[in-house]
Amino acid sequence: MAFKLPAALVADENASFMVMLDEFQNVTALSLPVIDVLRRQIMAETKVNYLVAGSEVGMMWDILESGAAPLYGHFSIHRVGTFTIDQSRAYILSVLKKHGLVIGEMGLSFLVTLTGVSSSLLNPRI
């Protein structure tokens, strides 16, 4: 149900919504079918964008990149090392701009703080 909320929030708006999930590899430890639910939402929604990040590259590979991965082909993969705060801000702005999305200063600061500027694997689906 939680994955349906962003779509509901922008259903009647000329806007899109971004959902960020950090340390995404941890979903494999849940007893809930989070990955299957997410895949269905990704396939159904056009106004909701997902950005997943994780520090366990091998586990992220298993979820996103291997041929048998449950989310294979649903994300663009960007491998990154540690960013400075300025580099993080510039990277986030460039990805959003590339897709015609705009973010305010407060949202940008939140994203930079949330990601800790050191994600090993950053995967926007925009």
Secondary structure as UniProt FT lines:
FT   HELIX           2..4
FT   HELIX           5..10
FT   TURN            11..12
FT   STRAND          17..21
FT   TURN            22..23
FT   HELIX           24..29
FT   HELIX           34..44
FT   STRAND          48..54
FT   HELIX           57..64
FT   TURN            67..68
FT   TURN            70..73
FT   STRAND          78..79
FT   HELIX           85..98
FT   TURN            99..100
FT   HELIX           105..115
FT   TURN            116..117
FT   STRAND          121..125
//
